[in-house]
């Protein structure tokens, strides 16, 4: 009796849409926690590996005291006591001349010492600045590797879900992410950490494409789908929110391996939940899926995917460059580098949950248009900051606006497939994930090069201008033509072409013919 009740309860859980939503949200949460936990850890860890005798934290701690010591030495050494033992005018004059020559000599010596100390300090600062810029390139390439690999995996995973269903790729994503997390925990060289980051890209492709496709399949109503994807993206946002401060604090007080070991334990729990509830198995799709080529050739899908790319490119450029820019200009410590992304993560969480349902009411095209403009404005404000407090408002606005775009365009992709193709979602969310990955591949890869060539400020101004230019294209998504409208338009074009062909060749259409 108890066994029957247990199996019945378990069967109801497996059929529950809400449980599927929870599993997808947890998978996205852990994936993005791993994605962002490394942000405050990797730059300094790599710097410390390459400079074992003088770590970056020592550079930051010792930069200020040197200047103070030089100034103090200058002040105390140049003060010369007056001789009290002068008794006659001649002796006074000679004493004054002697003291004058002594004081001048001391001043020259101290000034020379101060100049030397200042020159050495400036040279060390310039060397450190150069090394930090070079570090930006290496860190940017590592961060971008995950997105590049995910970019290559998505066109394979998307069509694969049409053949075997969503559950097996979802579980495969968990296994790969678990292995990647363990490699991060025990890796001690740039090449090993690079491998872990690239491996994560395959796991992320499996999890995100399968997860979003699973939600689109379970939530057929457009409004419900928007709400569900807003909650799932909220899990993604929560991972982005927790990751940087979690990584920064754990690295500061416990060590590099600790945050990754905790993440691997959480991933193991998610894998067991998937194994119990989703029961990974092959599921065949009866509907004829749209080809990947037909989806890529659809201009409306391309516009929606492009909005995701440009919206996320700015924050992707900031991930490797902002912590190093803060070290260079503000002398920021580890926990500050992690905490600087906190406002963006909190506001992204709010934005995705708010504009999941609100985007359906106001129009997803309008929410994305406003979001792209706000992103551009916030990116232009970030280089103006002179302390970590100045970064709070632009980072918060940036996260909120990205949440507006992501939570609007992800359901829009499913809606476009429904009205313009057939309701099979693996390939379209592979395209959506490709768009997301393009932003996070191009951004970090170009970040180091652009910071070196045009500077941190102009890099952000450039991506802001691109967002402003792309925003008006969202108007085309206001009322995209449906599959039936496309068919009618295609039939009309065919008939018009045939009529023009007959008239141009000297023949007449039957309706226009007259018996002579």
C-alpha positions in Angstrom: 0.0 0.0 0.0 2.8 2.4 1.0 4.8 1.3 -2.1 1.8 2.1 -4.4 1.3 5.5 -2.8 5.0 6.3 -3.1 5.1 5.3 -6.7 2.0 7.3 -7.4 3.4 10.4 -5.7 6.7 9.9 -7.6 4.8 9.7 -10.9 2.9 12.9 -10.2 6.2 14.6 -9.5 7.6 13.4 -12.7 4.6 14.8 -14.6 4.7 18.2 -12.8 5.7 21.2 -14.9 6.7 23.1 -11.8 9.2 20.4 -10.8 10.7 20.6 -14.3 11.0 24.3 -13.9 12.8 23.9 -10.6 15.3 21.4 -12.0 16.1 23.7 -15.0 16.4 26.7 -12.7 18.8 24.8 -10.4 20.9 23.7 -13.4 21.2 27.2 -14.7 22.0 28.5 -11.2 24.9 26.1 -10.7 26.2 26.6 -14.2 26.3 30.4 -13.8 27.7 30.2 -10.3 30.7 28.3 -11.8 30.8 30.8 -14.6 31.1 33.8 -12.3 32.8 32.3 -9.2 36.1 32.4 -11.2 35.8 36.1 -12.0 37.5 37.4 -8.8 39.7 34.3 -8.4 41.4 33.7 -11.7 43.0 37.2 -12.4 44.8 37.3 -9.1 45.6 33.6 -9.0 47.3 33.7 -12.4 49.2 36.8 -11.3 50.4 35.1 -8.2 51.4 32.0 -10.2 53.6 34.2 -12.5 55.0 36.3 -9.6 55.6 33.8 -6.8 58.0 36.2 -5.0 55.8 39.2 -5.1 52.0 38.6 -5.2 49.5 41.2 -6.4 48.1 41.7 -2.9 51.6 42.6 -1.6 52.0 45.1 -4.5 48.7 46.7 -3.5 49.6 46.8 0.2 53.1 48.2 -0.2 52.4 50.8 -2.9 51.2 53.5 -0.4 53.7 53.2 2.5 56.7 53.8 0.2 55.5 57.2 -0.8 54.8 58.2 2.8 58.3 57.1 3.9 60.0 59.1 1.2 58.0 62.2 2.1 58.8 61.8 5.8 62.5 61.4 5.1 62.5 64.6 3.1 60.8 66.6 5.8 63.0 65.5 8.7 66.4 65.5 6.9 66.2 69.0 5.4 65.6 70.6 8.9 69.1 71.9 10.1 69.6 73.1 13.7 71.1 76.6 14.2 74.5 76.7 16.0 74.1 78.5 19.4 77.8 79.0 20.1 78.6 82.1 17.8 80.3 84.9 19.7 81.6 87.5 17.2 80.6 88.9 13.8 83.4 87.3 11.9 82.8 84.0 13.5 79.1 84.4 12.9 79.6 85.1 9.2 82.0 82.1 8.8 79.6 79.9 10.8 76.6 81.0 8.6 78.6 80.4 5.5 79.6 76.9 6.7 76.0 76.1 7.8 74.7 77.4 4.5 76.9 75.2 2.5 76.1 72.3 4.7 72.3 72.8 4.4 72.5 73.2 0.6 74.4 70.0 0.3 71.9 68.1 2.6 69.0 69.5 0.6 70.5 68.4 -2.7 71.2 64.9 -1.3 67.7 64.5 0.1 66.1 65.8 -3.0 68.2 63.5 -5.1 67.2 60.6 -2.8 63.5 61.5 -3.0 63.7 61.8 -6.8 65.3 58.4 -7.0 62.7 56.9 -4.8 59.9 58.5 -6.8 61.5 57.4 -10.1 61.8 53.8 -8.8 58.2 53.9 -7.5 56.9 55.2 -10.8 58.9 52.6 -12.7 57.5 49.9 -10.6 53.9 51.2 -11.0 54.4 51.4 -14.7 55.7 47.8 -14.8 52.8 46.6 -12.7 50.4 48.5 -14.9 51.9 46.8 -18.0 51.7 43.4 -16.4 48.1 43.9 -15.4 47.2 44.9 -19.0 49.0 41.7 -20.2 47.0 39.8 -17.6 43.8 41.1 -19.0 44.5 39.5 -22.4 45.3 36.1 -20.8 42.3 36.2 -18.5 40.0 37.4 -21.3 41.1 34.4 -23.5 40.4 32.0 -20.7 37.0 33.4 -20.0 36.1 33.4 -23.7 37.1 29.8 -24.2 34.0 28.6 -22.5 31.7 30.6 -24.8 33.6 29.6 -27.9 33.3 25.9 -27.1 29.6 26.3 -26.2 29.2 28.2 -29.5 30.5 25.1 -31.4 28.5 22.6 -29.3 25.1 24.3 -29.7 24.5 23.4 -33.3 25.1 19.8 -32.4 23.1 19.7 -29.2 20.0 21.5 -30.7 19.2 19.0 -33.5 20.2 16.1 -31.2 17.4 17.0 -28.8 14.9 16.5 -31.7 16.1 12.9 -32.1 16.6 11.7 -28.4 14.6 14.2 -26.4 15.8 16.7 -23.7 16.5 14.6 -20.7 19.6 12.8 -21.8 21.5 15.9 -23.0 20.4 17.6 -19.7 21.9 14.9 -17.6 25.0 14.9 -19.8 25.4 18.5 -19.1 25.4 17.8 -15.3 28.2 15.2 -15.6 30.4 17.5 -17.7 29.9 20.4 -15.3 30.7 18.3 -12.3 34.1 17.2 -13.9 34.8 20.8 -14.9 34.3 22.0 -11.3 36.7 19.4 -9.9 39.4 20.4 -12.4 38.9 24.0 -11.3 39.3 23.0 -7.7 42.6 21.2 -8.2 44.1 22.9 -11.3 47.3 24.8 -10.6 48.4 26.0 -14.1 47.0 28.3 -16.8 46.6 25.4 -19.3 44.7 23.2 -16.8 42.3 26.0 -15.8 41.9 26.8 -19.5 40.8 23.2 -20.1 38.3 23.3 -17.3 36.8 26.5 -18.6 36.5 25.1 -22.1 35.0 21.9 -20.9 32.4 23.8 -19.0 31.2 25.2 -22.4 30.1 21.7 -23.5 28.2 21.1 -20.3 26.5 24.6 -20.4 25.4 23.9 -24.0 23.7 20.7 -23.0 22.0 22.2 -19.9 20.8 25.5 -21.4 19.6 24.2 -24.8 17.8 21.2 -23.2 16.5 23.2 -20.3 14.9 26.0 -22.3 13.6 23.5 -24.9 12.0 21.5 -22.1 10.3 24.6 -20.7 9.0 25.7 -24.1 7.6 22.2 -24.7 5.9 22.0 -21.2 4.5 25.6 -21.3 2.7 26.0 -24.6 0.8 29.2 -23.6 2.8 32.2 -24.5 2.1 34.1 -21.3 2.9 31.0 -19.1 6.0 30.4 -21.1 7.2 33.9 -20.5 6.6 33.6 -16.7 8.4 30.2 -16.6 11.4 31.4 -18.5 11.6 34.5 -16.4 11.8 32.2 -13.3 14.4 30.0 -15.0 16.5 33.0 -15.9 16.0 34.1 -12.3 18.0 31.0 -11.4 20.6 32.0 -13.9 20.6 35.5 -12.4 20.9 34.1 -8.9 24.0 32.2 -10.0 25.5 35.3 -11.4 24.5 37.1 -8.2 26.1 34.6 -5.8 29.1 33.7 -7.8 31.5 36.7 -7.7 31.1 37.5 -3.9 31.1 33.8 -3.1 34.3 33.2 -5.0 36.0 36.4 -3.7 35.2 35.7 0.0 36.1 32.0 -0.2 39.3 32.7 -2.0 40.3 35.4 0.5 39.6 33.5 3.7 39.6 29.8 2.9 41.5 29.1 -0.4 41.1 28.6 -4.1 39.8 25.0 -4.0 37.0 25.6 -1.4 34.4 27.3 -3.6 34.7 24.8 -6.4 34.4 21.8 -4.0 31.2 23.3 -2.6 29.9 23.8 -6.2 30.7 20.2 -7.1 28.8 18.9 -4.1 25.7 21.0 -5.1 26.0 19.8 -8.7 26.0 16.2 -7.5 22.7 16.9 -5.7 21.2 18.3 -8.8 22.3 15.3 -10.8 20.6 12.9 -8.4 17.4 15.0 -8.6 17.5 14.7 -12.4 18.2 11.0 -12.3 15.2 10.5 -9.9 12.6 12.8 -11.5 13.5 13.2 -15.2 14.6 9.5 -15.6 16.9 10.3 -18.6 15.8 8.2 -21.6 15.3 8.5 -25.3 12.1 10.3 -26.4 11.2 10.5 -30.0 9.5 13.6 -31.4 6.5 13.1 -33.7 6.4 16.6 -35.1 8.7 17.5 -38.0 11.3 19.8 -36.6 12.4 22.9 -38.5 15.8 22.7 -40.0 18.6 24.7 -38.4 19.2 26.4 -41.8 15.6 27.6 -42.1 15.7 29.1 -38.6 19.0 30.9 -39.2 17.6 32.3 -42.4 14.6 33.7 -40.6 15.3 37.5 -40.2 13.0 37.8 -37.2 14.8 35.1 -35.3 18.1 36.6 -36.2 17.0 40.0 -34.9 15.9 38.5 -31.6 19.1 36.6 -31.2 21.2 39.6 -32.1 19.5 41.6 -29.2 20.7 38.9 -26.8 24.2 39.1 -28.2 24.6 42.9 -27.9 22.9 43.0 -24.5 25.3 40.6 -22.9 28.5 41.7 -24.7 29.0 44.7 -22.4 28.9 42.7 -19.2 31.1 40.0 -20.8 33.7 42.7 -21.6 33.6 43.9 -18.0 34.2 40.4 -16.4 37.9 40.1 -17.2 38.7 43.9 -17.5 36.8 45.5 -14.6 38.5 43.7 -11.7 42.0 44.5 -13.2 40.9 48.1 -14.0 39.8 48.4 -10.3 43.2 47.0 -9.1 45.0 49.4 -11.4 43.1 52.6 -10.6 41.5 52.0 -7.2 43.8 49.4 -5.6 40.8 47.2 -5.0 41.1 44.1 -2.8 39.7 40.7 -3.7 36.4 41.0 -2.0 35.8 44.4 -3.6 36.5 42.9 -7.0 33.8 40.3 -6.4 31.4 42.6 -4.7 31.4 45.1 -7.6 29.2 42.7 -9.7 26.7 42.4 -6.9 24.4 45.3 -7.9 24.3 44.0 -11.5 23.4 40.5 -10.3 20.6 41.7 -7.9 19.1 44.0 -10.5 19.3 41.2 -13.2 17.4 38.9 -10.9 14.7 41.6 -10.4 14.6 42.4 -14.1 14.2 38.8 -15.3 11.4 38.1 -12.9 9.6 41.4 -13.5 9.8 41.4 -17.3 8.9 37.8 -17.8 5.2 38.6 -17.4 5.5 42.4 -18.0 7.2 41.9 -21.3 4.1 40.0 -22.6 1.8 43.0 -21.6 3.9 45.9 -22.9 5.3 44.1 -25.9 8.6 42.2 -25.8 10.0 44.3 -28.6 9.5 47.5 -26.6 11.1 46.0 -23.4 14.1 45.0 -25.4 14.4 48.3 -27.2 14.4 50.2 -23.9 16.8 47.7 -22.3 19.4 48.1 -25.1 19.3 51.9 -24.7 19.7 51.7 -20.9 22.6 49.2 -21.3 24.4 51.8 -23.5 23.9 54.6 -21.0 25.2 52.5 -18.1 28.3 51.3 -20.0 29.2 54.9 -20.7 28.9 55.8 -17.0 31.2 53.0 -15.6 34.6 54.5 -16.7 33.7 57.7 -14.9 33.8 56.0 -11.5 36.6 56.9 -9.1 35.7 54.5 -6.3 33.7 51.3 -5.8 30.7 53.3 -4.6 30.5 55.1 -7.9 30.0 51.7 -9.7 26.9 50.8 -7.8 24.3 52.7 -9.9 25.6 52.0 -13.4 26.2 48.3 -12.6 22.7 48.0 -11.2 21.2 49.7 -14.2 23.2 47.4 -16.5 22.0 44.2 -14.8 18.4 45.3 -14.8 18.5 46.3 -18.5 20.1 43.0 -19.5 17.4 41.2 -17.6 14.8 43.1 -19.6 16.3 41.9 -22.9 17.0 38.3 -21.9 13.6 37.7 -20.3 11.9 39.2 -23.3 13.8 37.6 -26.2 14.0 34.1 -24.8 10.2 33.6 -24.9 10.1 35.5 -28.1 12.2 32.9 -29.8 9.8 30.2 -28.8 6.9 32.4 -30.0 8.5 33.0 -33.4 9.0 29.2 -33.9 5.3 28.6 -33.0 3.9 31.1 -35.4 6.4 30.8 -38.3 7.7 27.2 -38.1 6.7 24.1 -36.2 6.6 23.8 -32.4 9.9 21.9 -31.8 12.3 24.1 -29.8 15.7 22.5 -29.6 17.2 24.2 -32.6 15.8 27.7 -31.9 17.2 27.6 -28.3 20.5 26.4 -29.7 20.4 29.6 -31.8 19.4 31.6 -28.7 22.3 30.1 -26.7 24.7 30.7 -29.6 23.6 34.4 -29.4 24.3 34.4 -25.7 27.7 32.7 -26.2 28.7 35.1 -29.0 28.4 38.0 -26.5 30.4 36.1 -23.9 33.0 34.9 -26.5 33.6 38.1 -28.4 33.4 40.3 -25.3 36.3 38.7 -23.2 38.3 37.8 -26.3 38.4 41.4 -27.5 38.5 43.0 -24.1 42.2 42.6 -23.4 43.2 43.7 -26.9 40.9 46.7 -26.9 42.0 47.8 -23.4 45.6 47.7 -24.6 44.9 49.5 -27.9 42.2 52.1 -27.2 41.8 51.9 -23.4 39.2 50.7 -21.0 37.0 53.9 -21.4 36.8 53.8 -25.2 36.1 50.1 -25.2 33.0 50.6 -23.2 32.0 53.7 -25.2 32.2 51.6 -28.4 30.0 48.8 -27.2 27.5 51.4 -25.9 27.3 52.9 -29.3 26.6 49.5 -30.9 23.7 49.0 -28.4 22.2 52.4 -29.4 22.5 51.5 -33.1 20.9 48.0 -32.7 17.9 49.1 -30.5 15.7 50.4 -33.4 15.7 47.0 -35.0 13.5 45.8 -32.2 10.5 47.5 -33.9 10.5 44.7 -36.5 9.4 42.3 -33.8 6.3 44.2 -33.0 4.1 42.2 -35.3 6.1 39.5 -37.2 4.1 37.7 -40.0 2.8 34.2 -39.1 3.3 31.0 -41.1 -0.1 31.4 -42.8 0.7 35.0 -43.8 4.0 34.0 -45.1 2.3 31.3 -47.2 -0.3 33.7 -48.6 2.4 36.2 -49.4 4.5 33.6 -51.1 1.5 32.4 -53.2 0.8 36.0 -54.2 4.4 36.5 -55.2 4.4 33.3 -57.2 1.2 34.3 -59.0 2.5 37.8 -59.7 5.7 36.4 -61.0 3.8 34.1 -63.3 1.6 36.9 -64.6 4.6 39.1 -65.3 6.3 36.2 -67.1 3.4 35.7 -69.4 2.9 39.4 -70.1 6.6 39.9 -70.8 6.8 37.0 -73.2 3.8 38.2 -75.3 1.3 35.7 -74.0 -1.9 36.6 -72.1 -3.3 35.3 -68.9 -6.7 33.4 -69.3 -8.6 36.1 -67.5 -7.2 38.8 -69.8 -7.7 36.9 -73.1 -10.3 38.1 -75.5 -11.8 35.9 -78.3 -11.3 37.7 -81.7 
